[in-house]
Amino acid sequence: MTLVSTADVRIVMPARYLGQLCKHFGHRVPMTLDGDRGSITFPFGTCVLMAAGETLWIRLEAPDATDLAELEGVIKSHLERFTWKDKPEIAFARQTA
């Protein structure tokens, strides 16, 4: 079973931060970046990103709760670092896929 966690982050210029996240991790793990969409494949799960309007949509998928928690922590801490001026609310909601 795959575990899923999502977040809709309201922020100005979400495509900028989507690109920044993908490029940052792309030096270490596989990633794709195509305009307002991107994905990052970590050893412990996958992060899919989409920018629309003033929202950065994030979907995380992992095989278990431990890996999902690690993925949430990695994405949240990096996004908080990149968006430190704007301080958006980053809240993940879990569900099963």
N, C-alpha and C positions, 0 to 999 in steps of 0.2 A: 504494500500500500504506500502510495506517495502522500506525504503531508504537504499542505499548501498554506502559505501565509501571504496576505496582500496588504498593501498600503496605498492610499491616494494622498500624495503630498502636495499641498497647495503652495506654489512658489512661482515667483516671476522667472521667466526664461527656463522652463524645465528642460528643454532640449539641450541647453548648455550643460546642465548638471548630469544629464543622461550621458552625454558625450564624455564628460570629465570622468565619470565613474568607469565607463567602458575602457577608455584609453588608459586610465590608471591601472586597472587590473589586467589589461591586455598585454602588459609586459611580462606577466607571470602565468596567466591561465588563458585558455581559448575564449575569444569574445567575437561578437559581430556587432557592427554599427552601421545602420542604414537610415540616415536622416533622423526621424523622430522615434525610431525603434532600435533596441539593442538587446543583447543578451550576454551574460557572463557565465561560463561553466567552471565552477569550482570542483575540487575533488569531493566535497561534501554536499553539493547541491547546485541548483541553477537559479539565476536571477534574470528575469525578463523585465525589460523596461519599455515604457511608452510615454512620450510627451504629447499632451494635447491641451491647448489653451494655456491655463496657468496651473496645470496639474501634472505631476510626475507620477505615473501609475507604475507600481512595483508588484511583481508576482514572484514569490520564492517557492521553490519545490525542493524537497529533500526526502530521503528514504526513512528517516526517523526523527523523533523529537529532539534528540541531542544535536543532530546535524542541522535541523531547522533553526534551533536556538543560536547555533554558531553563525549560520548564514544571516539571520536577522541582526545579530550583533555586529558582524563585519559591515554589512550594508549600511546600517543605521549610523555607526560610528564614523564611517567615511563620509556619508552624506552630511552629517552634522558638521564635520570638519570643513567640507567644501562650501557649505551654506551658512557659515558662522555669522555672517552679517544679517541674514534674513531670519534665522532661527525658526524654521518651519516646524510644525508638529509632525512627527514621524511615529505613527502608531500602527503596528501590524495587527491584523486580525487573522486568526488561524481557522482552518477548515480542512476537511479531508477531501481528496480528489476522487 
